[in-house]
Amino acid sequence: MGIFDFLFGNKSKKVKEFQAREAVILDVRTKAEYESGAIPGSRHIPLQQLGARVSDVKKWNKPVITCCASGMRSATAAALLRKNGVETMNGGGYASLYEKLQ
């Protein structure tokens, strides 16, 4: 076990567990960022719109992995969704999350 796994948990393992349960990847970057490249099959709701669209996310009835460019906005999105009863994890930056999904 590495020091980062000890301190922060094994994010790759958690991503795989969520993936096995058919989690939805939710990209919360801006429209322009999302259109410049995204994880195939991910859904897009910009962070600024997420509060008003929590009910849409709840209708998916699946766990959610949030992502953005660096992990800051996705952390905010994950906290908002958790507060509203959605099983969620912060996947961090979309490029590193994509690697974990492979």
MMTF fields as JSON, N, C-alpha, C and O atoms, coordinates in Angstrom:
{
  "mmtfVersion": "1.0.0",
  "mmtfProducer": "UNKNOWN",
  "numBonds": 407,
  "numAtoms": 408,
  "numGroups": 102,
  "numChains": 1,
  "numModels": 1,
  "chainsPerModel": [1],
  "groupsPerChain": [102],
  "chainIdList": ["A"],
  "bondAtomList": [4, 2, 8, 6, 12, 10, 16, 14, 20, 18, 24, 22, 28, 26, 32, 30, 36, 34, 40, 38, 44, 42, 48, 46, 52, 50, 56, 54, 60, 58, 64, 62, 68, 66, 72, 70, 76, 74, 80, 78, 84, 82, 88, 86, 92, 90, 96, 94, 100, 98, 104, 102, 108, 106, 112, 110, 116, 114, 120, 118, 124, 122, 128, 126, 132, 130, 136, 134, 140, 138, 144, 142, 148, 146, 152, 150, 156, 154, 160, 158, 164, 162, 168, 166, 172, 170, 176, 174, 180, 178, 184, 182, 188, 186, 192, 190, 196, 194, 200, 198, 204, 202, 208, 206, 212, 210, 216, 214, 220, 218, 224, 222, 228, 226, 232, 230, 236, 234, 240, 238, 244, 242, 248, 246, 252, 250, 256, 254, 260, 258, 264, 262, 268, 266, 272, 270, 276, 274, 280, 278, 284, 282, 288, 286, 292, 290, 296, 294, 300, 298, 304, 302, 308, 306, 312, 310, 316, 314, 320, 318, 324, 322, 328, 326, 332, 330, 336, 334, 340, 338, 344, 342, 348, 346, 352, 350, 356, 354, 360, 358, 364, 362, 368, 366, 372, 370, 376, 374, 380, 378, 384, 382, 388, 386, 392, 390, 396, 394, 400, 398, 404, 402],
  "bondOrderList": [1, 1, 1, 1, 1, 1, 1, 1, 1, 1, 1, 1, 1, 1, 1, 1, 1, 1, 1, 1, 1, 1, 1, 1, 1, 1, 1, 1, 1, 1, 1, 1, 1, 1, 1, 1, 1, 1, 1, 1, 1, 1, 1, 1, 1, 1, 1, 1, 1, 1, 1, 1, 1, 1, 1, 1, 1, 1, 1, 1, 1, 1, 1, 1, 1, 1, 1, 1, 1, 1, 1, 1, 1, 1, 1, 1, 1, 1, 1, 1, 1, 1, 1, 1, 1, 1, 1, 1, 1, 1, 1, 1, 1, 1, 1, 1, 1, 1, 1, 1, 1],
  "groupList": [{"groupName": "MET", "atomNameList": ["N", "CA", "C", "O"], "elementList": ["N", "C", "C", "O"], "formalChargeList": [0, 0, 0, 0], "bondAtomList": [1, 0, 2, 1, 3, 2], "bondOrderList": [1, 1, 2], "singleLetterCode": "M", "chemCompType": "L-PEPTIDE LINKING"}, {"groupName": "GLY", "atomNameList": ["N", "CA", "C", "O"], "elementList": ["N", "C", "C", "O"], "formalChargeList": [0, 0, 0, 0], "bondAtomList": [1, 0, 2, 1, 3, 2], "bondOrderList": [1, 1, 2], "singleLetterCode": "G", "chemCompType": "PEPTIDE LINKING"}, {"groupName": "ILE", "atomNameList": ["N", "CA", "C", "O"], "elementList": ["N", "C", "C", "O"], "formalChargeList": [0, 0, 0, 0], "bondAtomList": [1, 0, 2, 1, 3, 2], "bondOrderList": [1, 1, 2], "singleLetterCode": "I", "chemCompType": "L-PEPTIDE LINKING"}, {"groupName": "PHE", "atomNameList": ["N", "CA", "C", "O"], "elementList": ["N", "C", "C", "O"], "formalChargeList": [0, 0, 0, 0], "bondAtomList": [1, 0, 2, 1, 3, 2], "bondOrderList": [1, 1, 2], "singleLetterCode": "F", "chemCompType": "L-PEPTIDE LINKING"}, {"groupName": "ASP", "atomNameList": ["N", "CA", "C", "O"], "elementList": ["N", "C", "C", "O"], "formalChargeList": [0, 0, 0, 0], "bondAtomList": [1, 0, 2, 1, 3, 2], "bondOrderList": [1, 1, 2], "singleLetterCode": "D", "chemCompType": "L-PEPTIDE LINKING"}, {"groupName": "LEU", "atomNameList": ["N", "CA", "C", "O"], "elementList": ["N", "C", "C", "O"], "formalChargeList": [0, 0, 0, 0], "bondAtomList": [1, 0, 2, 1, 3, 2], "bondOrderList": [1, 1, 2], "singleLetterCode": "L", "chemCompType": "L-PEPTIDE LINKING"}, {"groupName": "ASN", "atomNameList": ["N", "CA", "C", "O"], "elementList": ["N", "C", "C", "O"], "formalChargeList": [0, 0, 0, 0], "bondAtomList": [1, 0, 2, 1, 3, 2], "bondOrderList": [1, 1, 2], "singleLetterCode": "N", "chemCompType": "L-PEPTIDE LINKING"}, {"groupName": "LYS", "atomNameList": ["N", "CA", "C", "O"], "elementList": ["N", "C", "C", "O"], "formalChargeList": [0, 0, 0, 0], "bondAtomList": [1, 0, 2, 1, 3, 2], "bondOrderList": [1, 1, 2], "singleLetterCode": "K", "chemCompType": "L-PEPTIDE LINKING"}, {"groupName": "SER", "atomNameList": ["N", "CA", "C", "O"], "elementList": ["N", "C", "C", "O"], "formalChargeList": [0, 0, 0, 0], "bondAtomList": [1, 0, 2, 1, 3, 2], "bondOrderList": [1, 1, 2], "singleLetterCode": "S", "chemCompType": "L-PEPTIDE LINKING"}, {"groupName": "VAL", "atomNameList": ["N", "CA", "C", "O"], "elementList": ["N", "C", "C", "O"], "formalChargeList": [0, 0, 0, 0], "bondAtomList": [1, 0, 2, 1, 3, 2], "bondOrderList": [1, 1, 2], "singleLetterCode": "V", "chemCompType": "L-PEPTIDE LINKING"}, {"groupName": "GLU", "atomNameList": ["N", "CA", "C", "O"], "elementList": ["N", "C", "C", "O"], "formalChargeList": [0, 0, 0, 0], "bondAtomList": [1, 0, 2, 1, 3, 2], "bondOrderList": [1, 1, 2], "singleLetterCode": "E", "chemCompType": "L-PEPTIDE LINKING"}, {"groupName": "GLN", "atomNameList": ["N", "CA", "C", "O"], "elementList": ["N", "C", "C", "O"], "formalChargeList": [0, 0, 0, 0], "bondAtomList": [1, 0, 2, 1, 3, 2], "bondOrderList": [1, 1, 2], "singleLetterCode": "Q", "chemCompType": "L-PEPTIDE LINKING"}, {"groupName": "ALA", "atomNameList": ["N", "CA", "C", "O"], "elementList": ["N", "C", "C", "O"], "formalChargeList": [0, 0, 0, 0], "bondAtomList": [1, 0, 2, 1, 3, 2], "bondOrderList": [1, 1, 2], "singleLetterCode": "A", "chemCompType": "L-PEPTIDE LINKING"}, {"groupName": "ARG", "atomNameList": ["N", "CA", "C", "O"], "elementList": ["N", "C", "C", "O"], "formalChargeList": [0, 0, 0, 0], "bondAtomList": [1, 0, 2, 1, 3, 2], "bondOrderList": [1, 1, 2], "singleLetterCode": "R", "chemCompType": "L-PEPTIDE LINKING"}, {"groupName": "THR", "atomNameList": ["N", "CA", "C", "O"], "elementList": ["N", "C", "C", "O"], "formalChargeList": [0, 0, 0, 0], "bondAtomList": [1, 0, 2, 1, 3, 2], "bondOrderList": [1, 1, 2], "singleLetterCode": "T", "chemCompType": "L-PEPTIDE LINKING"}, {"groupName": "TYR", "atomNameList": ["N", "CA", "C", "O"], "elementList": ["N", "C", "C", "O"], "formalChargeList": [0, 0, 0, 0], "bondAtomList": [1, 0, 2, 1, 3, 2], "bondOrderList": [1, 1, 2], "singleLetterCode": "Y", "chemCompType": "L-PEPTIDE LINKING"}, {"groupName": "PRO", "atomNameList": ["N", "CA", "C", "O"], "elementList": ["N", "C", "C", "O"], "formalChargeList": [0, 0, 0, 0], "bondAtomList": [1, 0, 2, 1, 3, 2], "bondOrderList": [1, 1, 2], "singleLetterCode": "P", "chemCompType": "L-PEPTIDE LINKING"}, {"groupName": "HIS", "atomNameList": ["N", "CA", "C", "O"], "elementList": ["N", "C", "C", "O"], "formalChargeList": [0, 0, 0, 0], "bondAtomList": [1, 0, 2, 1, 3, 2], "bondOrderList": [1, 1, 2], "singleLetterCode": "H", "chemCompType": "L-PEPTIDE LINKING"}, {"groupName": "TRP", "atomNameList": ["N", "CA", "C", "O"], "elementList": ["N", "C", "C", "O"], "formalChargeList": [0, 0, 0, 0], "bondAtomList": [1, 0, 2, 1, 3, 2], "bondOrderList": [1, 1, 2], "singleLetterCode": "W", "chemCompType": "L-PEPTIDE LINKING"}, {"groupName": "CYS", "atomNameList": ["N", "CA", "C", "O"], "elementList": ["N", "C", "C", "O"], "formalChargeList": [0, 0, 0, 0], "bondAtomList": [1, 0, 2, 1, 3, 2], "bondOrderList": [1, 1, 2], "singleLetterCode": "C", "chemCompType": "L-PEPTIDE LINKING"}],
  "groupTypeList": [0, 1, 2, 3, 4, 3, 5, 3, 1, 6, 7, 8, 7, 7, 9, 7, 10, 3, 11, 12, 13, 10, 12, 9, 2, 5, 4, 9, 13, 14, 7, 12, 10, 15, 10, 8, 1, 12, 2, 16, 1, 8, 13, 17, 2, 16, 5, 11, 11, 5, 1, 12, 13, 9, 8, 4, 9, 7, 7, 18, 6, 7, 16, 9, 2, 14, 19, 19, 12, 8, 1, 0, 13, 8, 12, 14, 12, 12, 12, 5, 5, 13, 7, 6, 1, 9, 10, 14, 0, 6, 1, 1, 1, 15, 12, 8, 5, 15, 10, 7, 5, 11],
  "groupIdList": [1, 2, 3, 4, 5, 6, 7, 8, 9, 10, 11, 12, 13, 14, 15, 16, 17, 18, 19, 20, 21, 22, 23, 24, 25, 26, 27, 28, 29, 30, 31, 32, 33, 34, 35, 36, 37, 38, 39, 40, 41, 42, 43, 44, 45, 46, 47, 48, 49, 50, 51, 52, 53, 54, 55, 56, 57, 58, 59, 60, 61, 62, 63, 64, 65, 66, 67, 68, 69, 70, 71, 72, 73, 74, 75, 76, 77, 78, 79, 80, 81, 82, 83, 84, 85, 86, 87, 88, 89, 90, 91, 92, 93, 94, 95, 96, 97, 98, 99, 100, 101, 102],
  "secStructList": [7, 7, 2, 2, 2, 2, 2, 2, 7, 7, 2, 2, 2, 2, 2, 2, 2, 2, 2, 2, 6, 6, 7, 3, 3, 3, 3, 7, 1, 7, 2, 2, 2, 2, 2, 6, 7, 7, 7, 6, 6, 7, 3, 3, 7, 7, 2, 2, 2, 2, 4, 4, 4, 2, 2, 2, 2, 2, 2, 2, 7, 1, 7, 3, 3, 3, 3, 3, 1, 1, 1, 2, 2, 2, 2, 2, 2, 2, 2, 2, 2, 2, 2, 6, 6, 7, 7, 3, 3, 3, 3, 3, 3, 2, 2, 2, 2, 2, 2, 2, 2, 7],
  "xCoordList": [0.852, 0.0, 0.892, 1.761, 0.683, 1.453, 0.944, -0.148, 1.756, 1.395, 0.112, -0.704, -0.07, -1.278, -2.513, -3.576, -2.388, -3.508, -3.849, -5.022, -2.813, -3.023, -3.742, -4.675, -3.301, -3.863, -5.228, -6.121, -5.381, -6.568, -7.448, -8.482, -7.066, -7.821, -7.438, -6.81, -7.808, -7.463, -8.584, -9.571, -8.418, -9.466, -9.71, -10.855, -8.651, -8.832, -9.745, -10.599, -9.567, -10.411, -11.86, -12.777, -12.063, -13.424, -14.075, -15.258, -13.312, -13.842, -14.29, -15.376, -13.476, -13.821, -15.084, -15.927, -15.209, -16.404, -17.654, -18.685, -17.563, -18.687, -18.982, -20.143, -17.937, -18.096, -18.815, -19.671, -18.483, -19.117, -20.615, -21.392, -21.01, -22.418, -23.096, -24.146, -22.478, -23.035, -23.196, -24.205, -22.191, -22.23, -22.242, -21.689, -22.88, -22.902, -21.731, -21.515, -20.979, -19.916, -20.567, -21.142, -20.479, -21.07, -19.962, -19.245, -19.823, -18.82, -19.463, -20.494, -18.855, -19.446, -18.691, -18.861, -17.864, -17.137, -18.085, -19.253, -17.58, -18.388, -18.654, -18.011, -19.609, -19.95, -18.731, -18.459, -18.007, -16.824, -15.765, -15.161, -15.54, -14.571, -15.011, -14.213, -16.277, -16.808, -16.697, -16.317, -17.027, -16.964, -15.54, -15.331, -14.561, -13.165, -12.6, -11.496, -13.331, -12.906, -13.529, -13.528, -14.07, -14.758, -14.667, -14.302, -14.995, -15.031, -16.216, -17.342, -15.972, -17.08, -18.199, -17.949, -19.426, -20.587, -20.902, -21.904, -20.043, -20.321, -21.496, -21.825, -22.117, -23.201, -22.655, -21.674, -23.289, -22.769, -23.829, -24.892, -23.512, -24.302, -23.275, -22.604, -23.139, -22.189, -22.499, -23.663, -21.473, -21.641, -22.638, -23.429, -22.612, -23.496, -24.97, -25.838, -25.264, -26.652, -27.057, -28.237, -26.097, -26.358, -27.389, -28.242, -27.327, -28.284, -29.724, -30.588, -29.981, -31.339, -31.7, -32.861, -30.702, -30.966, -30.72, -30.603, -30.643, -30.441, -31.532, -31.256, -32.753, -33.846, -33.613, -33.981, -33.003, -32.665, -31.664, -31.806, -30.666, -29.639, -30.259, -29.926, -31.142, -31.802, -32.59, -32.675, -33.161, -33.94, -33.076, -33.593, -31.775, -30.886, -30.877, -30.668, -31.109, -31.164, -29.908, -29.985, -28.757, -27.461, -26.448, -26.623, -25.389, -24.313, -23.701, -23.792, -23.086, -22.524, -21.061, -20.69, -20.24, -18.836, -18.718, -18.908, -18.408, -18.273, -16.85, -15.902, -16.711, -15.379, -15.427, -16.49, -14.262, -14.114, -12.705, -12.177, -12.098, -10.748, -9.69, -8.754, -9.841, -8.8, -9.28, -8.472, -10.574, -11.119, -11.78, -12.45, -11.606, -12.202, -13.717, -14.481, -14.138, -15.575, -16.289, -17.422, -15.613, -16.246, -16.411, -17.357, -15.507, -15.655, -16.885, -17.648, -17.068, -18.24, -19.514, -20.497, -19.487, -20.651, -20.968, -22.131, -19.949, -20.161, -20.778, -21.692, -20.283, -20.833, -22.295, -23.12, -22.619, -23.996, -24.917, -26.011, -24.468, -25.294, -25.468, -26.569, -24.376, -24.463, -25.459, -26.268, -25.396, -26.302, -27.763, -28.667, -27.977, -29.328, -29.653, -30.589, -28.882, -29.21, -28.745, -29.21, -27.839, -27.31, -25.981, -25.1, -25.833, -24.555, -23.541, -23.695, -22.515, -21.595, -20.16, -19.902, -19.233, -17.823, -17.205, -17.641, -16.199, -15.459, -14.4, -13.458, -14.559, -13.581, -12.384, -11.393, -12.456, -11.337, -11.322, -12.367, -10.118, -9.963, -10.371, -10.104, -11.016, -11.556, -10.465, -10.685, -9.303, -8.228, -7.709, -7.507, -7.494, -7.01, -8.113, -7.83, -9.36, -10.47, -10.565, -10.767, -10.425, -10.504, -9.475, -9.769, -8.276, -7.224, -7.665, -7.43, -8.29, -8.74, -9.854, -10.013, -10.626, -11.74, -11.291, -12.055, -10.08, -9.564, -9.184, -8.734],
  "yCoordList": [-1.181, 0.0, 1.237, 1.375, 2.13, 3.356, 4.394, 4.273, 5.412, 6.47, 7.187, 7.552, 7.392, 8.073, 7.205, 7.72, 5.886, 4.992, 5.025, 5.04, 5.036, 5.078, 6.366, 6.334, 7.501, 8.796, 9.074, 9.617, 8.7, 9.114, 7.964, 8.203, 6.739, 5.589, 5.295, 6.119, 4.143, 3.737, 4.144, 3.426, 5.312, 5.842, 4.919, 4.752, 4.311, 3.408, 2.248, 1.854, 1.706, 0.593, 1.039, 0.331, 2.208, 2.714, 3.001, 2.718, 3.561, 3.812, 2.499, 2.429, 1.461, 0.151, -0.415, -1.007, -0.232, -0.704, 0.028, -0.599, 1.341, 2.111, 1.701, 1.548, 1.524, 1.14, -0.204, -0.379, -1.142, -2.464, -2.36, -3.24, -1.289, -1.068, -0.137, 0.44, -0.002, 0.799, 2.268, 2.892, 2.815, 4.227, 5.105, 4.749, 6.246, 7.257, 8.205, 8.665, 8.492, 9.491, 10.835, 11.021, 11.765, 13.091, 14.129, 14.364, 14.739, 15.773, 17.119, 17.468, 17.869, 19.134, 20.355, 21.462, 20.15, 21.279, 22.131, 21.784, 23.232, 24.082, 23.365, 22.365, 23.891, 23.302, 23.289, 22.281, 24.384, 24.464, 23.439, 22.792, 23.29, 22.298, 20.891, 20.094, 20.596, 19.268, 18.96, 17.854, 19.928, 19.724, 19.577, 19.043, 20.041, 19.917, 18.525, 18.211, 17.696, 16.33, 15.848, 16.554, 14.629, 14.09, 12.57, 11.968, 11.968, 10.516, 10.008, 10.467, 9.064, 8.525, 7.983, 7.25, 8.36, 7.893, 8.713, 8.468, 9.696, 10.512, 11.434, 11.736, 11.869, 12.842, 14.189, 14.265, 15.24, 16.579, 17.473, 17.709, 17.955, 19.017, 19.964, 19.587, 21.182, 22.12, 22.336, 22.349, 22.5, 22.686, 23.796, 23.672, 24.879, 26.012, 25.63, 26.308, 24.559, 24.136, 22.955, 22.613, 22.339, 21.091, 21.23, 20.356, 22.294, 22.477, 22.418, 21.867, 22.987, 23.002, 21.689, 21.47, 20.8, 19.567, 18.305, 17.212, 18.456, 17.296, 16.251, 15.051, 16.694, 15.73, 14.902, 13.728, 15.496, 14.736, 13.631, 12.498, 13.965, 12.995, 11.877, 10.707, 12.216, 11.201, 10.206, 9.029, 10.659, 9.789, 8.709, 7.672, 8.946, 7.93, 6.677, 5.571, 6.858, 5.738, 4.87, 3.642, 5.523, 4.837, 5.652, 6.854, 4.992, 5.767, 6.716, 6.477, 7.776, 8.798, 9.033, 9.12, 9.134, 9.534, 10.893, 11.004, 11.924, 13.263, 13.486, 12.925, 14.317, 14.696, 16.107, 16.62, 16.715, 18.052, 18.132, 17.121, 19.292, 19.421, 18.984, 18.262, 19.422, 19.147, 18.384, 17.797, 18.389, 17.722, 18.659, 18.203, 19.952, 20.911, 21.031, 20.907, 21.267, 21.393, 20.063, 20.028, 18.968, 17.656, 17.338, 16.647, 17.827, 17.638, 18.392, 17.876, 19.606, 20.399, 19.703, 19.623, 19.2, 18.506, 17.245, 16.98, 16.473, 15.245, 15.56, 14.865, 16.603, 16.987, 17.408, 17.04, 18.168, 18.608, 17.413, 17.345, 16.47, 15.298, 14.421, 13.943, 14.208, 13.413, 14.044, 13.346, 15.361, 16.091, 15.866, 15.955, 15.575, 15.359, 13.883, 13.54, 13.01, 11.596, 10.757, 9.63, 11.284, 10.529, 9.904, 10.597, 8.597, 7.938, 8.427, 8.198, 9.094, 9.801, 9.698, 9.624, 9.696, 9.847, 10.871, 11.035, 11.55, 12.514, 11.75, 11.207, 11.71, 11.04, 11.902, 11.407, 13.196, 14.098, 14.603, 14.789, 14.821, 15.3, 14.238, 13.053, 14.656, 13.672, 12.858, 11.682, 13.433, 12.69, 11.563, 10.444, 11.844, 10.798, 9.783, 8.598, 10.232, 9.305, 8.365, 7.164, 8.877, 8.038, 6.917, 5.781, 7.226, 6.203, 5.128, 3.941, 5.531, 4.584, 3.686, 2.566, 4.162, 3.404, 2.325, 1.413, 2.427, 1.463, 0.147, -0.771],
  "zCoordList": [0.0, 0.0, 0.0, 0.861, -0.954, -1.034, -0.057, 0.497, 0.14, 1.081, 0.653, 1.499, -0.666, -1.122, -0.913, -0.565, -1.122, -0.842, 0.642, 1.015, 1.492, 2.932, 3.338, 4.14, 2.78, 3.158, 2.526, 3.176, 1.263, 0.523, 0.047, -0.577, 0.323, -0.164, -1.601, -2.265, -2.071, -3.424, -4.372, -4.529, -5.005, -5.881, -7.064, -7.483, -7.618, -8.761, -8.398, -9.191, -7.21, -6.762, -6.622, -7.039, -6.037, -5.853, -7.208, -7.396, -8.15, -9.494, -10.114, -10.69, -10.007, -10.577, -9.916, -10.59, -8.601, -7.9, -8.4, -8.646, -8.547, -9.069, -10.508, -10.887, -11.306, -12.704, -12.807, -13.675, -11.944, -11.955, -11.653, -12.025, -10.981, -10.642, -11.641, -11.359, -12.813, -13.91, -13.551, -13.881, -12.872, -12.508, -13.754, -14.794, -13.623, -14.669, -14.428, -13.307, -15.488, -15.409, -15.713, -16.785, -14.776, -14.927, -15.015, -14.042, -16.163, -16.41, -16.1, -16.675, -15.193, -14.757, -15.279, -14.768, -16.292, -16.89, -17.73, -17.905, -18.241, -19.114, -20.434, -20.756, -21.186, -22.487, -23.409, -24.062, -23.466, -24.338, -23.923, -24.779, -22.621, -22.148, -22.535, -23.03, -22.305, -22.607, -24.096, -24.48, -24.923, -26.369, -26.885, -27.974, -26.122, -26.556, -26.28, -26.726, -25.561, -25.271, -23.987, -22.978, -24.025, -22.851, -22.86, -23.869, -21.753, -21.641, -22.457, -22.265, -23.368, -24.16, -23.263, -22.306, -23.593, -22.835, -21.598, -20.926, -21.289, -20.1, -20.371, -21.518, -19.291, -19.39, -18.957, -18.216, -19.418, -19.158, -18.536, -19.11, -17.361, -16.726, -16.101, -15.14, -16.626, -16.021, -14.54, -14.139, -13.748, -12.31, -12.003, -11.069, -12.776, -12.522, -12.67, -12.12, -13.402, -13.617, -12.735, -12.66, -12.077, -11.368, -10.254, -10.097, -9.49, -8.392, -8.864, -8.181, -10.033, -10.579, -11.262, -11.61, -11.461, -12.197, -11.376, -11.931, -10.068, -9.197, -9.418, -9.395, -9.63, -9.84, -11.097, -11.137, -12.129, -13.342, -13.016, -13.477, -12.227, -11.846, -11.013, -11.205, -10.107, -9.271, -10.124, -9.775, -11.225, -12.111, -12.769, -13.187, -12.862, -13.438, -12.573, -13.07, -11.263, -10.318, -10.375, -10.33, -10.474, -10.528, -9.745, -9.545, -9.304, -8.681, -9.709, -10.913, -9.236, -10.116, -9.766, -8.596, -10.806, -10.658, -11.327, -12.538, -10.559, -11.127, -11.603, -11.054, -12.637, -13.109, -13.678, -14.028, -13.762, -14.338, -14.919, -15.381, -14.905, -15.441, -14.426, -14.771, -13.182, -12.19, -10.962, -10.242, -10.719, -9.543, -8.554, -7.628, -8.732, -7.799, -7.996, -7.039, -9.216, -9.482, -9.261, -8.78, -9.617, -9.424, -7.945, -7.568, -7.099, -5.65, -5.148, -4.331, -5.639, -5.274, -5.746, -5.009, -6.986, -7.539, -6.741, -6.437, -6.401, -5.629, -4.272, -3.826, -3.617, -2.31, -2.438, -1.601, -3.467, -3.696, -3.928, -3.368, -4.758, -5.049, -3.809, -3.535, -3.056, -1.821, -0.85, -0.238, -0.716, 0.177, -0.225, 0.606, -1.501, -2.022, -2.216, -2.939, -1.57, -1.538, -2.718, -2.893, -3.528, -4.661, -4.251, -3.742, -4.471, -4.188, -5.209, -6.408, -4.733, -5.622, -5.129, -3.927, -6.081, -5.744, -6.677, -7.816, -6.188, -7.0, -7.786, -7.207, -9.107, -9.96, -10.281, -10.818, -9.962, -10.22, -11.648, -12.271, -12.157, -13.521, -14.529, -14.33, -15.607, -16.548, -17.231, -17.52, -17.498, -18.173, -17.278, -17.75, -16.008, -15.099, -14.806, -14.626, -14.755, -14.551, -15.74, -15.557, -16.941, -18.138, -18.068, -18.439, -17.599, -17.445, -16.448, -16.674, -15.368, -14.345, -14.854, -14.37, -15.823, -16.353, -17.335, -17.654, -17.802, -18.794, -18.147, -18.833]
}
